[in-house]
Amino acid sequence: MPILSQIYLYPVKSLAGFPVSQWPVDEKGLLYDRKWMLVDHERQFLSQRRLPQMALIKTRIDGERLILSAPGRPDLELPLQAQTDETLEVAVWRDSCRAEACGASADAWLSDFLQIDCRLVYQAVGDRRQVDLRYATAADQTAFSDGFPFLLVSEGSLATLNQAMQLDYEMVRFRPNLVVSGCDSYAEDQWRRIDINGIGFRLPKPCARCPVPTIDPETAVSGKEPLATLSRLRKWQNKVYFGQNALHDKPGSLAVGQTVRIDEIGAPQPPLA
């Protein structure tokens, strides 16, 4: 039976994430996952699509502090709850969200490193961002993710992709939250419902990949892979796919080593098998 082999948390949207061995799950996904976000002067979200050097900013959570680290800079430490009284409306794709400013010192630190005028914001307490109802229920919500609270990829899928590319990319390039081992490559394409530690997950939609996985997380330099190989092997309706978006039915906790029970399978999504 498959097991949960890795868990990744990304506190700040599009900055580097970090692995955890166990972590709580709240109504929006992994606790603190993409609760922070950078926005430009128009309050539109920023990501590695526009600023590849965002990949170089590392994140970690230590006690009650979020810590950001970047080459040549002193660490930036922030409380896990915003400490300012300033609220603002920010945009994630077509969604408008209510956010709290994280302060001038955080804005200056990030603006200086990224060489762009930007601000760091935190999803306001009580803000509710609905997941696309074409794939979700009215109860499903997320923080500042692109659209879903979880992304799941199997180790077998990456191994098969690496073999096709004749490369050895690490899983962090693909920015999953949940990594599963002990199953065939692309087995997740057929999973519709799974259970991990009593938390039910629905996998309604494969993940269409943008150029972010082409960015080396250690150098921020872009290349052609993996999109070139995915375009050859995993292309459907002019998009390439790797991994599955997932929604969860209730809060709980997850830990590396827990069994992944497959409760429902269906036709492969994308239909490539």
GIPEDA-V663577 format. One record per run of one state. SS is the DSSP state (~ for helix, > for strand, _ for the rest). FROM is the first residue (numbers start at 1). LEN is the number of residues. If there is no record, write none. Layout:
ss->SS from->FROM len->LEN
ss->SS from->FROM len->LEN
This chain:
ss->_ from->1 len->2
ss->> from->3 len->7
ss->_ from->10 len->2
ss->> from->12 len->1
ss->_ from->13 len->5
ss->> from->18 len->3
ss->_ from->21 len->1
ss->> from->22 len->5
ss->_ from->27 len->2
ss->> from->29 len->2
ss->_ from->31 len->5
ss->> from->36 len->4
ss->_ from->40 len->4
ss->> from->44 len->2
ss->_ from->46 len->6
ss->~ from->52 len->5
ss->_ from->57 len->1
ss->> from->58 len->5
ss->_ from->63 len->2
ss->> from->65 len->5
ss->_ from->70 len->6
ss->> from->76 len->4
ss->_ from->80 len->7
ss->> from->87 len->6
ss->_ from->93 len->2
ss->> from->95 len->7
ss->_ from->102 len->2
ss->~ from->104 len->11
ss->_ from->115 len->4
ss->> from->119 len->5
ss->_ from->124 len->5
ss->> from->129 len->2
ss->_ from->131 len->10
ss->> from->141 len->2
ss->_ from->143 len->7
ss->> from->150 len->5
ss->~ from->155 len->11
ss->_ from->166 len->5
ss->~ from->171 len->4
ss->_ from->175 len->3
ss->> from->178 len->4
ss->_ from->182 len->5
ss->~ from->187 len->4
ss->> from->191 len->6
ss->_ from->197 len->2
ss->> from->199 len->10
ss->_ from->209 len->2
ss->~ from->211 len->4
ss->> from->215 len->1
ss->_ from->216 len->6
ss->> from->222 len->1
ss->_ from->223 len->4
ss->~ from->227 len->7
ss->_ from->234 len->1
ss->> from->235 len->2
ss->_ from->237 len->2
ss->> from->239 len->10
ss->_ from->249 len->3
ss->> from->252 len->4
ss->_ from->256 len->3
ss->> from->259 len->7
ss->_ from->266 len->8
